[in-house]
Structures are given as structure tokens and as C-alpha cells.
Amino acid sequence: MKVLVTGGTGFTGSHLVKRLLDRGHEVRVLDNQKGIMYGDLEKLGAELQIGSVTDKEVLRKAISGVEVIHHLAAAFRRINLPKSVYWDTNVTAMRSLLEIAREEGVRKVVYCSTQGVHGNVDNPPGNEDTPIEPEDYYQYTKYEGEKVAQEFIAEGMDITILRPTALYGPGDPARFLMLFRQVKQGFFPFFGRGAALYHPVYVENFVDAFELAESKPESKGRSYIIADEEYFPIKEIVQRIATVMGVDLKILHLPFWPMYALAACVEIIYKPLPWDPPLFRRRVDWFRQNRAFKIDKAKKELGYAPAIDFNEGLKRTFAWYSENGYL
């Protein structure tokens, strides 16, 4: 079939595009930047379009003739972006995409949201019914995007919403790379006890969920938490990375709140500047927020079964970082 992947040159999107091409599908990619995987995807035969999902004409061209849309494009991570950029990309563009998809007769849309819509999980593990309590504007707009999707679901469109936990794997340019790099130094500072719960999901496991959501009729109109089988205290996450890397790691415990206050100050200082702050509250929140979930619903309704466990995922990720000069 002919498939559109928005955000398809990014970390998660490129893994999904490769999987779809391996399955023999005709894959069109829409992204606003080339990303590190652009050349690989081009060689593999993906049809690549550079443009923004906020441009309706770009969207219309990308959607024309496709049967399925996997929508991953989002405004993400940037701290000093105006709120309007998040809203336009994560909410307004979602509505435009679904309107055009309906006009074009697209059979299925799978929307990549985030576990972050639940905020801190007060009584872990949570599930899809855990209260919606986004803690930053990115998470807020991702849930607003879900609400747009629910409007179209109510009108009969076949849409499935996936909420991944902490994605990692080969090609991850963000948090896990930072963890590996810090572990390589031989010491790791923990702001707090390191007991906050963190729930990883290996990127190929998440790609499995996209395929299942597209193919299972039971997924119509449903939302799913997608994660690996296990979650861990963040201190154990770091210790497992050290084991995979063969590093004798020394851990230093420091108080949390002075670091959180410092992060807030750095955000204020950097706000008028054209650069992202090197330290910000959302990053520091990693040390205190519980993000742990049950995946019973996805297992029961989709047949989701994460195939790559955490240790194997870390080994594969470490190998990719090493082979590509990131460490």
C-alpha cells in the first residue's frame, strides 16, 4: 500500500519508514528537515518531501493518493520556541491533516502522541485512564492534538492514538545519548535519590505498535500506552548503561531543588537569546517524575508484545553510538 509518514526523517520516523519499505510498501515521507537519515531513506527508495505540516498545500500534496498516514511530525524539545509554533504544529496542523485525509479518502491514521500527557504518575504504574495532567506546553498541545483526533473519530474516521513512553535506540540523538555520554565520564550526578521510575520503549518495539495499530480493526478510535515490559528506577537505568559500556561508575547524590531553581534561572537568562538553554526544568524533572505504565490494553487489543528487552536494546544502542562516532 502507499503510506505517508510525517516526521519521517527523524529518529522514530526513520525506523518506521525503513520497516515499511522492508515490508514492500510505497512510502512517502514529509519532514521539515533532512535529518541524519535522509540519505539512507533516499537510497532505500522512500519518496522524500521537505516541507512543513503547517502548510496546507504541502500537506495536500503529501496526502494525495495515500491509503495510510502515520503522523509523527511535531514541535518538540525546543525550549525557547514561541507557544504559537507548538500550537500551529501540534494542533492546527493536526486538524488540517485530518480534514485533507478525510477529503482524500485515507483509510487509516495513526497519531503519535506521548506518555507526557499524563504528567507525573502519582500512583505508578499508570494506564490509559490515568488523569491527563500535562506539565509543559509541548505535552499540553499533544493532548490538544488528541482532542482534535477524537472529533474526527466521533464522525467515523479510523484513527488510533499511540502514547509512547521514553523512546531510545540506534539513532536516538537526545536523552539516552546524554546518559551514555555522562556514564562514559565515569561518574553520574543524581539530583535526589534516583528512585523516580522511568519506562523505556525500544524504538523497534514502538514500530511494531504502528504496524499493529494500522492492521487491527480493534484499534479504531482507541488510545494506547506503548512501552517495554519493564520500568526501572532511574538509578538502575544508569547502572545498566554502565554495565553495557563496561564502565566502573561512581554515583554522586546531590539535592534536587537547588538544581531545579538553577534550571529556572537559566531559562530566564536564555529567554531573550537565540539559543536553547543548556539546562532547563523539563530536563531536571527527569530526576523526580514517575513515568511508569501498564501495557495490558495494547497487549490485549493489539497483540502487542515488545520483542527487544532493555538489556538487548541498550547493547544495540551502544553499538550504534560507538560505530557512528557519538561516543
N, C-alpha and C positions, 0 to 999 in steps of 0.2 A: 504494500500500500504506500501511498505518498503521505509523508509525515512532516510537520513543521515543528522544529524545536526552537523556541525563543530563548535567548541567552545561551545559545548552543556552543559558543567558543570558550565559555568559562569552565571552571573546574568540574562541576557536576554535569553541566550540559554536554561537555565534550565526551564524557564517559557514556552518556546516554546516546549521543549521536553515533559513536563507534559501535555500540551494541546494536542499534537499529540497522546500521549498514551491514554488520555481520549477519543479521537476520535476512538480508536481501531486500530491505525496504528502500524506497527512494526518499532521501532525507534532504529537506531544505532547512537551512539554519539562518536565523535572523539574530544579529547581535550588533550593538553599537560600537564594538571594538574587535580587533582581530584576535587578541589574546594569544597565549603561548601555543595553543593547539591548532591555530588556524591552518598552518601549512600541512600538518598531519591530516586534518579533516579534508582539506582540498585534495590531497593525494589519494585519499580513500574514496573519493567520489561524491562527497557532500556538495550540494548546491549552496553556496555561501552568499548571503546578502548582508552588507553592512548598513545599518540604519537603526533608528530608534523606534521602539514600540509606541512612543508618544506621538508619532507621525502617522495619521490615519491612512494616508496614501501608501506609505511604506508597508503598513500592516495589511492593507488590502492586497497589495502585490504579493506579499509573503503568503497570505492565506489562500489565495486563488488556487483552486484545484486540489487542495489537500483534504485528506479524509480524517486525520487525527492531528490535534495540536497538543504538544507538551509545553506548557507555559512556565518557564523558569526565569525569564528576564525580570530584574528588579533593581531598584536603587537600594544599595546595601553597603554597610560598613563605614561609609564616609561620614565623618562627624560634623564637618562644617558645611555640609550641603544645606541649602535653604529647604525649609519644610515643603515648599511648593514642588521641588524636584521629586521628593518622596511621594507626594500625593499624585502628581501627574503620572509618574511611572508605575506606581503600585496600585493605584485605584482607578484614575481616569482611563489609563491605557487598558486596564482590565475590562472596563465596560466597552471600550471601543473594540477590543479584540473579540469579545463575545457577541457583540452586535454584528460584526462583519462575519464571524464564524456562522452565526445563525442564517444570515443572508446567503452565505455560500454553501449552506447545507453540510457543514462539517459534522461528522458523525459523533466524535468524542473529543472532549477537552480534559486534560489532566493538569491541575493547577498545583504548583509547588508553593506551599505556604511555609510555615515554620512552627516548631515547638514553642518559640518565643511568645506566641500569642497567649500562652498560659502564664507567662511570667515565672516567678519563683513558685515552686510546688511546695505548699506548706506541709502537706502530709503525703510524702512520697511512698510508693510510686503513684503518679497520676495516670489519667487516661484521657480519652477524647471529651469526657464530660467534666474534667477539671475546670474550675472557673476561668473565664477569659480575663486576664489581667496583664495586658502588655505593659512593659516598663520603659519603653522608649518609642520614639516616633516611627522608627522602622517597623517594629512589631505591631504598633497600632495600625499603620497603613496596610500591612499584610493582612490583618484581620478585616479591615475595611474592604480589601480585595475579596476576601472570602464572602463577605456580606453581599457584594455585587454578584458573585457567583451563585449565591443562594437565590437571588432574584430570578436568574435565568433558569436555575434548577426548578423553581416553582412553576415556570412556564413550560417545563417539559424537556429542557436541554439535558443531554447526558454529560455531566461534569462530575469529576472526582477531585477531592481536595486531599493532598498529602502534606502532613506536617512532620518533616524530618527532624531528628534530634541533631547532635553535633556531628556533622559530616567530616570525614577525613579519608585520606587515601592518596595514592600516587597523583601528583599534580596539585595537591592542596597548597595554596600559596599563603595561607593565613595562620590560624591559631595553632594547628598541630606543627607547622613548620617552626613557629616561635618556641613551642615546647621542646622540640628536638634540638633546636639551636641552644636553648638555655641549658638543657641537660648536657650537651656536649661540653659546656664550660666546667662541668664537674660539681657545680653546686646549684641549688634551686631555692630561691626565697619564697616562703609561703606566708601570705598575709592572713593570719588566722591559723586554725588547727589543721587545715587541709582536709576537713571532713565533709565538705559540701559534695553532693552527689552529681556526677556527670555521666551522661548517657551517650556514648558514641554510636555512630552508624557508618559502617564502611561503605564507600561510595558505590561499589558494585552491588551491595545488598539493596541500596536505595534504588538503583537502576532496575533491579528485579521488581520492585514495587511499582514502578512506572509501567512496566510490561504487564503486570497482573491487573493494575487498575484499568488499563486500556482494553484488556481482553475479557475481563469478568463482568458479566451483566449485573452481578450483585453489587458492583461498585457504584452504580448510577446514583448520583445525589448524595454520596456518602463522604465522610471525612475520616482520615486515618492518621494516627501517630505511627511513624515508621522509624524503627530503631533496631539496634542489635539486641541479642537476647539478654545481655548483661549490662548493668550500670555499676559504677565504681566511685568510691571517694576520690577526689582529685589527687590526693597524695598517692594513691595506688596507681592512678593513670601515669603519673610522672615516674614512679618507681618501675613500672612495666616498660616504659620507654627506655629508661636507663639500662634495664636488663637486656633488651633487644640490641641496644647500642654497645653493650659491654662496658658501660661507664660505672665506676665506683662513685656513686652520687652522694654528696653531702647536702643535707637539707637544713635550711635556716628558717626558724619561725619568727615572724615579726607581727606586731599588732595590725589589725585590719584598718581601723577607722582613720588613723593618720594618713595612710596611703590613699584612702578614698577621698579625704579632704584635699590632699595634694592634687589628685586627679581632677577634681572640680576646679581648682585654681588654674591648672594647666589649660583646661578647656576655655576658661575665661580669657586667659592671656592670648590664646591662639585664635579666638573667635574672629577678630578683625583681619587675621593674616590669611594668606592664600594657601596655607599648608594644613594638613591634618595634624592634630596634636599627637606627640609621641606617647602620651598617657591620657586615658580618659576613663570615666566612671564605668562605662559598659565593660571595658576590659578588666577593670579591678573587680567588678561584680562576679567574675568567674570564681573568685576565692570564697564567695559566700552563698551563692544561689544554688538551690537544689533543682536539678533538671533530671528527673528520673521517671520513667513511664512504663506502664504495661503495654504490650503489643497484642493482646488477646484478640481484639477486634479484627486487626489486619490478618492475623493467623487464621481466624475462623472464617471470615468472609472472603478473603482474597487467596487463602492458601499461602500466605507469605511465610517464608522460613529462611531467616538470614543464614547464608551458607558459609560466610567467612567470619570466623570468630576474631576476637580482639587481638590476641597474640599474633595470629597469622596476618591480620590486617596491618599491624604495626611493622612486622617484618617486611611486608611488601612496600609499605610506605617508606621505611628507612632505606630500602634498596633503591627506590626511585630517587629519593633525595640525594643519595650518595652518587648514583650513576649520572645525575644531571647537574652536579656541582652546587647543590643548595646547602650542603654542609661542609 
